Amino acid sequence: MKPKALLAAVRERHPEATRIEVVHTAFYALTESHGGSPEHDRDLHIFAITERGLDEDGPVKASKLRKIEWDRKAASAVQAAH
C-alpha cells in the first residue's frame, strides 16, 4: 500500500485525524507488531519515514546555525588544557 493510499484510508475512517497523529500511530503499530508480515511492516516503515518530516502546511525551512564567537584567551586556555 502506498503512503498516500494509507493516509487516505485512515482519513476515510477517522476524518479528524491529523497527519502527525497518523504518522505517530504508524510508528507505534510498527514497534508493537509481533511477527506480522514483512510486507506490512515494510509498508508501515516506508510510510512513517516519508511522512514524518512533512508538515500539513508545507515543508519546514532550514535556518542557518549561528557561529559561536570564542574569546581568544578562553580558546587558548582550552587548547593548552588538551
HTML snippet that shows the backbone in 3Dmol.js (N, CA, C, O; Angstrom):
<script src="https://3Dmol.org/build/3Dmol-min.js"></script>
<div id="view" style="width:600px;height:400px;position:relative"></div>
<script>
const pdb = `
ATOM      1  N   MET A   1       0.849  -1.172   0.000  1.00  0.00           N
ATOM      2  CA  MET A   1       0.000   0.000   0.000  1.00  0.00           C
ATOM      3  C   MET A   1       0.896   1.236   0.000  1.00  0.00           C
ATOM      4  O   MET A   1       1.837   1.329   0.788  1.00  0.00           O
ATOM      5  N   LYS A   2       0.607   2.154  -0.861  1.00  0.00           N
ATOM      6  CA  LYS A   2       1.380   3.393  -0.977  1.00  0.00           C
ATOM      7  C   LYS A   2       1.034   4.339   0.178  1.00  0.00           C
ATOM      8  O   LYS A   2      -0.060   4.260   0.736  1.00  0.00           O
ATOM      9  N   PRO A   3       1.967   5.238   0.538  1.00  0.00           N
ATOM     10  CA  PRO A   3       1.706   6.161   1.645  1.00  0.00           C
ATOM     11  C   PRO A   3       0.440   7.003   1.459  1.00  0.00           C
ATOM     12  O   PRO A   3      -0.314   7.205   2.411  1.00  0.00           O
ATOM     13  N   LYS A   4       0.205   7.493   0.240  1.00  0.00           N
ATOM     14  CA  LYS A   4      -0.990   8.307   0.015  1.00  0.00           C
ATOM     15  C   LYS A   4      -2.255   7.486   0.208  1.00  0.00           C
ATOM     16  O   LYS A   4      -3.242   7.976   0.757  1.00  0.00           O
ATOM     17  N   ALA A   5      -2.225   6.233  -0.244  1.00  0.00           N
ATOM     18  CA  ALA A   5      -3.394   5.365  -0.094  1.00  0.00           C
ATOM     19  C   ALA A   5      -3.642   5.046   1.378  1.00  0.00           C
ATOM     20  O   ALA A   5      -4.788   5.000   1.826  1.00  0.00           O
ATOM     21  N   LEU A   6      -2.566   4.826   2.122  1.00  0.00           N
ATOM     22  CA  LEU A   6      -2.702   4.546   3.552  1.00  0.00           C
ATOM     23  C   LEU A   6      -3.280   5.749   4.290  1.00  0.00           C
ATOM     24  O   LEU A   6      -4.171   5.602   5.127  1.00  0.00           O
ATOM     25  N   LEU A   7      -2.775   6.926   3.980  1.00  0.00           N
ATOM     26  CA  LEU A   7      -3.280   8.143   4.612  1.00  0.00           C
ATOM     27  C   LEU A   7      -4.742   8.372   4.247  1.00  0.00           C
ATOM     28  O   LEU A   7      -5.537   8.770   5.099  1.00  0.00           O
ATOM     29  N   ALA A   8      -5.103   8.126   2.993  1.00  0.00           N
ATOM     30  CA  ALA A   8      -6.493   8.293   2.561  1.00  0.00           C
ATOM     31  C   ALA A   8      -7.411   7.299   3.267  1.00  0.00           C
ATOM     32  O   ALA A   8      -8.523   7.653   3.659  1.00  0.00           O
ATOM     33  N   ALA A   9      -6.956   6.063   3.430  1.00  0.00           N
ATOM     34  CA  ALA A   9      -7.774   5.049   4.100  1.00  0.00           C
ATOM     35  C   ALA A   9      -7.997   5.400   5.569  1.00  0.00           C
ATOM     36  O   ALA A   9      -9.093   5.213   6.098  1.00  0.00           O
ATOM     37  N   VAL A  10      -6.962   5.906   6.218  1.00  0.00           N
ATOM     38  CA  VAL A  10      -7.101   6.292   7.627  1.00  0.00           C
ATOM     39  C   VAL A  10      -8.032   7.489   7.750  1.00  0.00           C
ATOM     40  O   VAL A  10      -8.888   7.523   8.634  1.00  0.00           O
ATOM     41  N   ARG A  11      -7.870   8.463   6.875  1.00  0.00           N
ATOM     42  CA  ARG A  11      -8.714   9.661   6.947  1.00  0.00           C
ATOM     43  C   ARG A  11     -10.165   9.361   6.580  1.00  0.00           C
ATOM     44  O   ARG A  11     -11.073  10.081   6.996  1.00  0.00           O
ATOM     45  N   GLU A  12     -10.386   8.303   5.805  1.00  0.00           N
ATOM     46  CA  GLU A  12     -11.753   7.908   5.476  1.00  0.00           C
ATOM     47  C   GLU A  12     -12.483   7.425   6.727  1.00  0.00           C
ATOM     48  O   GLU A  12     -13.657   7.733   6.932  1.00  0.00           O
ATOM     49  N   ARG A  13     -11.781   6.671   7.551  1.00  0.00           N
ATOM     50  CA  ARG A  13     -12.393   6.146   8.782  1.00  0.00           C
ATOM     51  C   ARG A  13     -12.285   7.124   9.946  1.00  0.00           C
ATOM     52  O   ARG A  13     -13.130   7.122  10.842  1.00  0.00           O
ATOM     53  N   HIS A  14     -11.251   7.957   9.936  1.00  0.00           N
ATOM     54  CA  HIS A  14     -11.021   8.926  11.017  1.00  0.00           C
ATOM     55  C   HIS A  14     -10.743  10.298  10.402  1.00  0.00           C
ATOM     56  O   HIS A  14      -9.586  10.712  10.326  1.00  0.00           O
ATOM     57  N   PRO A  15     -11.779  11.006   9.965  1.00  0.00           N
ATOM     58  CA  PRO A  15     -11.565  12.284   9.262  1.00  0.00           C
ATOM     59  C   PRO A  15     -10.924  13.370  10.128  1.00  0.00           C
ATOM     60  O   PRO A  15     -10.334  14.310   9.596  1.00  0.00           O
ATOM     61  N   GLU A  16     -11.029  13.256  11.438  1.00  0.00           N
ATOM     62  CA  GLU A  16     -10.469  14.285  12.314  1.00  0.00           C
ATOM     63  C   GLU A  16      -8.986  14.067  12.604  1.00  0.00           C
ATOM     64  O   GLU A  16      -8.347  14.922  13.219  1.00  0.00           O
ATOM     65  N   ALA A  17      -8.436  12.949  12.176  1.00  0.00           N
ATOM     66  CA  ALA A  17      -7.026  12.629  12.457  1.00  0.00           C
ATOM     67  C   ALA A  17      -6.103  13.525  11.634  1.00  0.00           C
ATOM     68  O   ALA A  17      -6.317  13.735  10.440  1.00  0.00           O
ATOM     69  N   THR A  18      -5.077  14.044  12.297  1.00  0.00           N
ATOM     70  CA  THR A  18      -4.082  14.848  11.586  1.00  0.00           C
ATOM     71  C   THR A  18      -3.003  13.933  11.018  1.00  0.00           C
ATOM     72  O   THR A  18      -2.894  12.766  11.393  1.00  0.00           O
ATOM     73  N   ARG A  19      -2.220  14.480  10.122  1.00  0.00           N
ATOM     74  CA  ARG A  19      -1.137  13.703   9.519  1.00  0.00           C
ATOM     75  C   ARG A  19      -0.139  13.258  10.585  1.00  0.00           C
ATOM     76  O   ARG A  19       0.355  12.131  10.546  1.00  0.00           O
ATOM     77  N   ILE A  20       0.151  14.130  11.522  1.00  0.00           N
ATOM     78  CA  ILE A  20       1.099  13.805  12.591  1.00  0.00           C
ATOM     79  C   ILE A  20       0.588  12.632  13.419  1.00  0.00           C
ATOM     80  O   ILE A  20       1.354  11.729  13.754  1.00  0.00           O
ATOM     81  N   GLU A  21      -0.694  12.641  13.750  1.00  0.00           N
ATOM     82  CA  GLU A  21      -1.264  11.543  14.522  1.00  0.00           C
ATOM     83  C   GLU A  21      -1.194  10.225  13.759  1.00  0.00           C
ATOM     84  O   GLU A  21      -0.935   9.174  14.345  1.00  0.00           O
ATOM     85  N   VAL A  22      -1.422  10.285  12.461  1.00  0.00           N
ATOM     86  CA  VAL A  22      -1.358   9.071  11.646  1.00  0.00           C
ATOM     87  C   VAL A  22       0.071   8.542  11.601  1.00  0.00           C
ATOM     88  O   VAL A  22       0.288   7.334  11.693  1.00  0.00           O
ATOM     89  N   VAL A  23       1.041   9.433  11.462  1.00  0.00           N
ATOM     90  CA  VAL A  23       2.446   9.015  11.432  1.00  0.00           C
ATOM     91  C   VAL A  23       2.851   8.418  12.776  1.00  0.00           C
ATOM     92  O   VAL A  23       3.514   7.381  12.813  1.00  0.00           O
ATOM     93  N   HIS A  24       2.467   9.049  13.865  1.00  0.00           N
ATOM     94  CA  HIS A  24       2.786   8.508  15.192  1.00  0.00           C
ATOM     95  C   HIS A  24       2.157   7.136  15.381  1.00  0.00           C
ATOM     96  O   HIS A  24       2.779   6.235  15.944  1.00  0.00           O
ATOM     97  N   THR A  25       0.935   6.979  14.915  1.00  0.00           N
ATOM     98  CA  THR A  25       0.263   5.689  15.025  1.00  0.00           C
ATOM     99  C   THR A  25       0.959   4.635  14.183  1.00  0.00           C
ATOM    100  O   THR A  25       1.050   3.476  14.587  1.00  0.00           O
ATOM    101  N   ALA A  26       1.455   5.031  13.006  1.00  0.00           N
ATOM    102  CA  ALA A  26       2.184   4.078  12.158  1.00  0.00           C
ATOM    103  C   ALA A  26       3.463   3.617  12.852  1.00  0.00           C
ATOM    104  O   ALA A  26       3.781   2.428  12.833  1.00  0.00           O
ATOM    105  N   PHE A  27       4.204   4.550  13.468  1.00  0.00           N
ATOM    106  CA  PHE A  27       5.405   4.162  14.210  1.00  0.00           C
ATOM    107  C   PHE A  27       5.051   3.249  15.384  1.00  0.00           C
ATOM    108  O   PHE A  27       5.748   2.269  15.648  1.00  0.00           O
ATOM    109  N   TYR A  28       3.972   3.574  16.081  1.00  0.00           N
ATOM    110  CA  TYR A  28       3.548   2.754  17.211  1.00  0.00           C
ATOM    111  C   TYR A  28       3.169   1.353  16.739  1.00  0.00           C
ATOM    112  O   TYR A  28       3.572   0.362  17.348  1.00  0.00           O
ATOM    113  N   ALA A  29       2.398   1.266  15.658  1.00  0.00           N
ATOM    114  CA  ALA A  29       1.994  -0.040  15.128  1.00  0.00           C
ATOM    115  C   ALA A  29       3.209  -0.843  14.689  1.00  0.00           C
ATOM    116  O   ALA A  29       3.244  -2.063  14.852  1.00  0.00           O
ATOM    117  N   LEU A  30       4.193  -0.168  14.137  1.00  0.00           N
ATOM    118  CA  LEU A  30       5.406  -0.846  13.685  1.00  0.00           C
ATOM    119  C   LEU A  30       6.200  -1.391  14.865  1.00  0.00           C
ATOM    120  O   LEU A  30       6.702  -2.514  14.810  1.00  0.00           O
ATOM    121  N   THR A  31       6.316  -0.613  15.920  1.00  0.00           N
ATOM    122  CA  THR A  31       7.108  -1.064  17.069  1.00  0.00           C
ATOM    123  C   THR A  31       6.378  -2.096  17.910  1.00  0.00           C
ATOM    124  O   THR A  31       7.018  -2.908  18.578  1.00  0.00           O
ATOM    125  N   GLU A  32       5.058  -2.082  17.893  1.00  0.00           N
ATOM    126  CA  GLU A  32       4.287  -3.011  18.703  1.00  0.00           C
ATOM    127  C   GLU A  32       3.889  -4.282  17.963  1.00  0.00           C
ATOM    128  O   GLU A  32       3.308  -5.186  18.563  1.00  0.00           O
ATOM    129  N   SER A  33       4.195  -4.367  16.664  1.00  0.00           N
ATOM    130  CA  SER A  33       3.804  -5.565  15.915  1.00  0.00           C
ATOM    131  C   SER A  33       4.683  -6.737  16.345  1.00  0.00           C
ATOM    132  O   SER A  33       5.877  -6.579  16.601  1.00  0.00           O
ATOM    133  N   HIS A  34       4.077  -7.895  16.415  1.00  0.00           N
ATOM    134  CA  HIS A  34       4.784  -9.098  16.843  1.00  0.00           C
ATOM    135  C   HIS A  34       4.727 -10.129  15.727  1.00  0.00           C
ATOM    136  O   HIS A  34       3.782 -10.914  15.643  1.00  0.00           O
ATOM    137  N   GLY A  35       5.733 -10.124  14.882  1.00  0.00           N
ATOM    138  CA  GLY A  35       5.827 -11.139  13.845  1.00  0.00           C
ATOM    139  C   GLY A  35       4.804 -11.005  12.734  1.00  0.00           C
ATOM    140  O   GLY A  35       4.377 -12.008  12.163  1.00  0.00           O
ATOM    141  N   GLY A  36       4.404  -9.780  12.419  1.00  0.00           N
ATOM    142  CA  GLY A  36       3.486  -9.576  11.305  1.00  0.00           C
ATOM    143  C   GLY A  36       4.187  -9.873   9.991  1.00  0.00           C
ATOM    144  O   GLY A  36       5.361 -10.241   9.966  1.00  0.00           O
ATOM    145  N   SER A  37       3.462  -9.710   8.918  1.00  0.00           N
ATOM    146  CA  SER A  37       4.069  -9.984   7.618  1.00  0.00           C
ATOM    147  C   SER A  37       5.145  -8.943   7.323  1.00  0.00           C
ATOM    148  O   SER A  37       4.982  -7.774   7.672  1.00  0.00           O
ATOM    149  N   PRO A  38       6.231  -9.345   6.693  1.00  0.00           N
ATOM    150  CA  PRO A  38       7.304  -8.398   6.379  1.00  0.00           C
ATOM    151  C   PRO A  38       6.843  -7.280   5.441  1.00  0.00           C
ATOM    152  O   PRO A  38       7.315  -6.148   5.544  1.00  0.00           O
ATOM    153  N   GLU A  39       5.926  -7.595   4.533  1.00  0.00           N
ATOM    154  CA  GLU A  39       5.424  -6.572   3.612  1.00  0.00           C
ATOM    155  C   GLU A  39       4.651  -5.493   4.373  1.00  0.00           C
ATOM    156  O   GLU A  39       4.784  -4.301   4.096  1.00  0.00           O
ATOM    157  N   HIS A  40       3.855  -5.927   5.320  1.00  0.00           N
ATOM    158  CA  HIS A  40       3.073  -4.987   6.131  1.00  0.00           C
ATOM    159  C   HIS A  40       4.008  -4.085   6.941  1.00  0.00           C
ATOM    160  O   HIS A  40       3.821  -2.869   6.983  1.00  0.00           O
ATOM    161  N   ASP A  41       5.001  -4.678   7.574  1.00  0.00           N
ATOM    162  CA  ASP A  41       5.966  -3.904   8.357  1.00  0.00           C
ATOM    163  C   ASP A  41       6.746  -2.946   7.470  1.00  0.00           C
ATOM    164  O   ASP A  41       6.990  -1.802   7.853  1.00  0.00           O
ATOM    165  N   ARG A  42       7.135  -3.404   6.295  1.00  0.00           N
ATOM    166  CA  ARG A  42       7.881  -2.554   5.366  1.00  0.00           C
ATOM    167  C   ARG A  42       7.033  -1.369   4.921  1.00  0.00           C
ATOM    168  O   ARG A  42       7.525  -0.241   4.863  1.00  0.00           O
ATOM    169  N   ASP A  43       5.755  -1.617   4.605  1.00  0.00           N
ATOM    170  CA  ASP A  43       4.870  -0.539   4.178  1.00  0.00           C
ATOM    171  C   ASP A  43       4.681   0.498   5.283  1.00  0.00           C
ATOM    172  O   ASP A  43       4.704   1.700   5.020  1.00  0.00           O
ATOM    173  N   LEU A  44       4.494   0.034   6.516  1.00  0.00           N
ATOM    174  CA  LEU A  44       4.359   0.969   7.635  1.00  0.00           C
ATOM    175  C   LEU A  44       5.640   1.773   7.837  1.00  0.00           C
ATOM    176  O   LEU A  44       5.586   2.973   8.106  1.00  0.00           O
ATOM    177  N   HIS A  45       6.780   1.122   7.710  1.00  0.00           N
ATOM    178  CA  HIS A  45       8.060   1.805   7.885  1.00  0.00           C
ATOM    179  C   HIS A  45       8.253   2.861   6.807  1.00  0.00           C
ATOM    180  O   HIS A  45       8.641   3.989   7.110  1.00  0.00           O
ATOM    181  N   ILE A  46       7.991   2.514   5.568  1.00  0.00           N
ATOM    182  CA  ILE A  46       8.139   3.473   4.469  1.00  0.00           C
ATOM    183  C   ILE A  46       7.212   4.663   4.686  1.00  0.00           C
ATOM    184  O   ILE A  46       7.625   5.812   4.528  1.00  0.00           O
ATOM    185  N   PHE A  47       5.963   4.392   5.048  1.00  0.00           N
ATOM    186  CA  PHE A  47       5.015   5.477   5.289  1.00  0.00           C
ATOM    187  C   PHE A  47       5.494   6.386   6.411  1.00  0.00           C
ATOM    188  O   PHE A  47       5.509   7.608   6.261  1.00  0.00           O
ATOM    189  N   ALA A  48       5.882   5.800   7.522  1.00  0.00           N
ATOM    190  CA  ALA A  48       6.279   6.593   8.683  1.00  0.00           C
ATOM    191  C   ALA A  48       7.512   7.435   8.388  1.00  0.00           C
ATOM    192  O   ALA A  48       7.579   8.594   8.795  1.00  0.00           O
ATOM    193  N   ILE A  49       8.481   6.872   7.691  1.00  0.00           N
ATOM    194  CA  ILE A  49       9.707   7.619   7.387  1.00  0.00           C
ATOM    195  C   ILE A  49       9.438   8.746   6.399  1.00  0.00           C
ATOM    196  O   ILE A  49       9.926   9.860   6.589  1.00  0.00           O
ATOM    197  N   THR A  50       8.670   8.475   5.348  1.00  0.00           N
ATOM    198  CA  THR A  50       8.443   9.509   4.338  1.00  0.00           C
ATOM    199  C   THR A  50       7.538  10.623   4.833  1.00  0.00           C
ATOM    200  O   THR A  50       7.664  11.761   4.381  1.00  0.00           O
ATOM    201  N   GLU A  51       6.634  10.324   5.745  1.00  0.00           N
ATOM    202  CA  GLU A  51       5.673  11.319   6.190  1.00  0.00           C
ATOM    203  C   GLU A  51       6.064  12.029   7.473  1.00  0.00           C
ATOM    204  O   GLU A  51       5.433  13.025   7.827  1.00  0.00           O
ATOM    205  N   ARG A  52       7.075  11.560   8.181  1.00  0.00           N
ATOM    206  CA  ARG A  52       7.364  12.126   9.500  1.00  0.00           C
ATOM    207  C   ARG A  52       7.850  13.557   9.439  1.00  0.00           C
ATOM    208  O   ARG A  52       7.579  14.326  10.361  1.00  0.00           O
ATOM    209  N   GLY A  53       8.555  13.946   8.395  1.00  0.00           N
ATOM    210  CA  GLY A  53       9.095  15.294   8.317  1.00  0.00           C
ATOM    211  C   GLY A  53       8.180  16.275   7.621  1.00  0.00           C
ATOM    212  O   GLY A  53       8.481  17.467   7.566  1.00  0.00           O
ATOM    213  N   LEU A  54       7.068  15.800   7.088  1.00  0.00           N
ATOM    214  CA  LEU A  54       6.176  16.684   6.363  1.00  0.00           C
ATOM    215  C   LEU A  54       5.206  17.359   7.315  1.00  0.00           C
ATOM    216  O   LEU A  54       4.679  16.740   8.239  1.00  0.00           O
ATOM    217  N   ASP A  55       4.988  18.618   7.075  1.00  0.00           N
ATOM    218  CA  ASP A  55       4.021  19.372   7.854  1.00  0.00           C
ATOM    219  C   ASP A  55       2.788  19.553   6.981  1.00  0.00           C
ATOM    220  O   ASP A  55       2.905  19.597   5.756  1.00  0.00           O
ATOM    221  N   GLU A  56       1.639  19.657   7.572  1.00  0.00           N
ATOM    222  CA  GLU A  56       0.431  19.824   6.787  1.00  0.00           C
ATOM    223  C   GLU A  56       0.408  21.169   6.081  1.00  0.00           C
ATOM    224  O   GLU A  56      -0.297  21.324   5.084  1.00  0.00           O
ATOM    225  N   ASP A  57       1.160  22.142   6.574  1.00  0.00           N
ATOM    226  CA  ASP A  57       1.202  23.451   5.948  1.00  0.00           C
ATOM    227  C   ASP A  57       2.304  23.566   4.908  1.00  0.00           C
ATOM    228  O   ASP A  57       2.300  24.515   4.124  1.00  0.00           O
ATOM    229  N   GLY A  58       3.227  22.653   4.873  1.00  0.00           N
ATOM    230  CA  GLY A  58       4.321  22.695   3.920  1.00  0.00           C
ATOM    231  C   GLY A  58       5.621  22.305   4.581  1.00  0.00           C
ATOM    232  O   GLY A  58       5.658  22.053   5.786  1.00  0.00           O
ATOM    233  N   PRO A  59       6.688  22.251   3.805  1.00  0.00           N
ATOM    234  CA  PRO A  59       7.971  21.841   4.374  1.00  0.00           C
ATOM    235  C   PRO A  59       8.535  22.893   5.324  1.00  0.00           C
ATOM    236  O   PRO A  59       8.256  24.086   5.203  1.00  0.00           O
ATOM    237  N   VAL A  60       9.323  22.419   6.255  1.00  0.00           N
ATOM    238  CA  VAL A  60       9.965  23.302   7.220  1.00  0.00           C
ATOM    239  C   VAL A  60      11.233  23.853   6.591  1.00  0.00           C
ATOM    240  O   VAL A  60      12.043  23.100   6.050  1.00  0.00           O
ATOM    241  N   LYS A  61      11.404  25.163   6.663  1.00  0.00           N
ATOM    242  CA  LYS A  61      12.581  25.796   6.089  1.00  0.00           C
ATOM    243  C   LYS A  61      13.726  25.725   7.091  1.00  0.00           C
ATOM    244  O   LYS A  61      13.578  26.105   8.252  1.00  0.00           O
ATOM    245  N   ALA A  62      14.853  25.238   6.631  1.00  0.00           N
ATOM    246  CA  ALA A  62      16.027  25.128   7.494  1.00  0.00           C
ATOM    247  C   ALA A  62      16.639  26.510   7.695  1.00  0.00           C
ATOM    248  O   ALA A  62      16.677  27.322   6.771  1.00  0.00           O
ATOM    249  N   SER A  63      17.109  26.766   8.891  1.00  0.00           N
ATOM    250  CA  SER A  63      17.764  28.036   9.170  1.00  0.00           C
ATOM    251  C   SER A  63      19.243  27.782   9.422  1.00  0.00           C
ATOM    252  O   SER A  63      19.644  26.684   9.807  1.00  0.00           O
ATOM    253  N   LYS A  64      20.037  28.808   9.198  1.00  0.00           N
ATOM    254  CA  LYS A  64      21.473  28.680   9.412  1.00  0.00           C
ATOM    255  C   LYS A  64      21.778  28.719  10.899  1.00  0.00           C
ATOM    256  O   LYS A  64      21.135  29.437  11.666  1.00  0.00           O
ATOM    257  N   LEU A  65      22.759  27.943  11.286  1.00  0.00           N
ATOM    258  CA  LEU A  65      23.207  27.960  12.670  1.00  0.00           C
ATOM    259  C   LEU A  65      24.126  29.153  12.890  1.00  0.00           C
ATOM    260  O   LEU A  65      24.910  29.526  12.018  1.00  0.00           O
ATOM    261  N   ARG A  66      24.012  29.732  14.058  1.00  0.00           N
ATOM    262  CA  ARG A  66      24.876  30.862  14.372  1.00  0.00           C
ATOM    263  C   ARG A  66      26.249  30.361  14.778  1.00  0.00           C
ATOM    264  O   ARG A  66      26.375  29.322  15.425  1.00  0.00           O
ATOM    265  N   LYS A  67      27.268  31.101  14.396  1.00  0.00           N
ATOM    266  CA  LYS A  67      28.624  30.766  14.816  1.00  0.00           C
ATOM    267  C   LYS A  67      28.846  31.297  16.224  1.00  0.00           C
ATOM    268  O   LYS A  67      28.402  32.391  16.574  1.00  0.00           O
ATOM    269  N   ILE A  68      29.531  30.512  17.004  1.00  0.00           N
ATOM    270  CA  ILE A  68      29.852  30.922  18.366  1.00  0.00           C
ATOM    271  C   ILE A  68      31.194  31.638  18.335  1.00  0.00           C
ATOM    272  O   ILE A  68      32.185  31.103  17.837  1.00  0.00           O
ATOM    273  N   GLU A  69      31.215  32.842  18.866  1.00  0.00           N
ATOM    274  CA  GLU A  69      32.458  33.600  18.907  1.00  0.00           C
ATOM    275  C   GLU A  69      33.164  33.302  20.221  1.00  0.00           C
ATOM    276  O   GLU A  69      32.611  33.488  21.305  1.00  0.00           O
ATOM    277  N   TRP A  70      34.370  32.847  20.097  1.00  0.00           N
ATOM    278  CA  TRP A  70      35.152  32.492  21.272  1.00  0.00           C
ATOM    279  C   TRP A  70      36.061  33.650  21.652  1.00  0.00           C
ATOM    280  O   TRP A  70      36.565  34.389  20.807  1.00  0.00           O
ATOM    281  N   ASP A  71      36.242  33.769  22.919  1.00  0.00           N
ATOM    282  CA  ASP A  71      37.220  34.707  23.440  1.00  0.00           C
ATOM    283  C   ASP A  71      38.598  34.095  23.183  1.00  0.00           C
ATOM    284  O   ASP A  71      38.793  32.908  23.448  1.00  0.00           O
ATOM    285  N   ARG A  72      39.538  34.859  22.684  1.00  0.00           N
ATOM    286  CA  ARG A  72      40.865  34.321  22.347  1.00  0.00           C
ATOM    287  C   ARG A  72      41.557  33.716  23.567  1.00  0.00           C
ATOM    288  O   ARG A  72      42.215  32.683  23.450  1.00  0.00           O
ATOM    289  N   LYS A  73      41.420  34.335  24.718  1.00  0.00           N
ATOM    290  CA  LYS A  73      42.062  33.800  25.919  1.00  0.00           C
ATOM    291  C   LYS A  73      41.428  32.472  26.314  1.00  0.00           C
ATOM    292  O   LYS A  73      42.132  31.536  26.693  1.00  0.00           O
ATOM    293  N   ALA A  74      40.116  32.386  26.230  1.00  0.00           N
ATOM    294  CA  ALA A  74      39.430  31.143  26.589  1.00  0.00           C
ATOM    295  C   ALA A  74      39.791  30.034  25.605  1.00  0.00           C
ATOM    296  O   ALA A  74      39.961  28.882  26.003  1.00  0.00           O
ATOM    297  N   ALA A  75      39.909  30.374  24.325  1.00  0.00           N
ATOM    298  CA  ALA A  75      40.255  29.375  23.318  1.00  0.00           C
ATOM    299  C   ALA A  75      41.670  28.859  23.531  1.00  0.00           C
ATOM    300  O   ALA A  75      41.915  27.660  23.401  1.00  0.00           O
ATOM    301  N   SER A  76      42.614  29.755  23.860  1.00  0.00           N
ATOM    302  CA  SER A  76      43.986  29.305  24.089  1.00  0.00           C
ATOM    303  C   SER A  76      44.076  28.479  25.373  1.00  0.00           C
ATOM    304  O   SER A  76      44.888  27.558  25.456  1.00  0.00           O
ATOM    305  N   ALA A  77      43.260  28.796  26.365  1.00  0.00           N
ATOM    306  CA  ALA A  77      43.248  28.021  27.604  1.00  0.00           C
ATOM    307  C   ALA A  77      42.717  26.613  27.355  1.00  0.00           C
ATOM    308  O   ALA A  77      43.211  25.651  27.942  1.00  0.00           O
ATOM    309  N   VAL A  78      41.727  26.490  26.498  1.00  0.00           N
ATOM    310  CA  VAL A  78      41.171  25.174  26.169  1.00  0.00           C
ATOM    311  C   VAL A  78      42.204  24.354  25.412  1.00  0.00           C
ATOM    312  O   VAL A  78      42.364  23.163  25.677  1.00  0.00           O
ATOM    313  N   GLN A  79      42.910  24.985  24.468  1.00  0.00           N
ATOM    314  CA  GLN A  79      43.931  24.271  23.699  1.00  0.00           C
ATOM    315  C   GLN A  79      45.093  23.855  24.598  1.00  0.00           C
ATOM    316  O   GLN A  79      45.656  22.775  24.416  1.00  0.00           O
ATOM    317  N   ALA A  80      45.452  24.688  25.554  1.00  0.00           N
ATOM    318  CA  ALA A  80      46.560  24.366  26.452  1.00  0.00           C
ATOM    319  C   ALA A  80      46.195  23.209  27.379  1.00  0.00           C
ATOM    320  O   ALA A  80      47.065  22.438  27.784  1.00  0.00           O
ATOM    321  N   ALA A  81      44.929  23.087  27.710  1.00  0.00           N
ATOM    322  CA  ALA A  81      44.484  22.018  28.602  1.00  0.00           C
ATOM    323  C   ALA A  81      44.557  20.659  27.921  1.00  0.00           C
ATOM    324  O   ALA A  81      44.706  19.635  28.588  1.00  0.00           O
ATOM    325  N   HIS A  82      44.454  20.644  26.623  1.00  0.00           N
ATOM    326  CA  HIS A  82      44.493  19.370  25.892  1.00  0.00           C
ATOM    327  C   HIS A  82      45.905  19.067  25.582  1.00  0.00           C
ATOM    328  O   HIS A  82      46.195  18.040  24.968  1.00  0.00           O
TER     329      HIS A  82
END
`;
const viewer = $3Dmol.createViewer("view");
viewer.addModel(pdb, "pdb");
viewer.setStyle({}, {cartoon: {color: "spectrum"}});
viewer.zoomTo();
viewer.render();
</script>
